[in-house]
Amino acid sequence: MNEKHKRAHKLAVSIIVPLIVFFILMLIAANIITFLATTFGAIAGIIAFGVSATTIIYGMIYCIVYAS
């Protein structure tokens, strides 16, 4: 390897390595964000389902009590 080639190689490494690291970090961040969004979505869904189910049950009880 001559000096010019070494310098070019070093430059390429100093550009490519940070790009790869950045790309990996972005992928990890995207996965974490997706996971959090999914988790929060699931929790919100469970809460909403719980509330609506409770409302329906109370509605049924109220109808039964009111009807009898």
Buried (B, 14 or more C-beta within 10 A) or exposed (E): EEEEEEEEEEEEEEEEEEEEEEEEEEEEEEEEEEEEEEEEEEEEEEEEEEEEEEEEEEEEEEEEEEEE
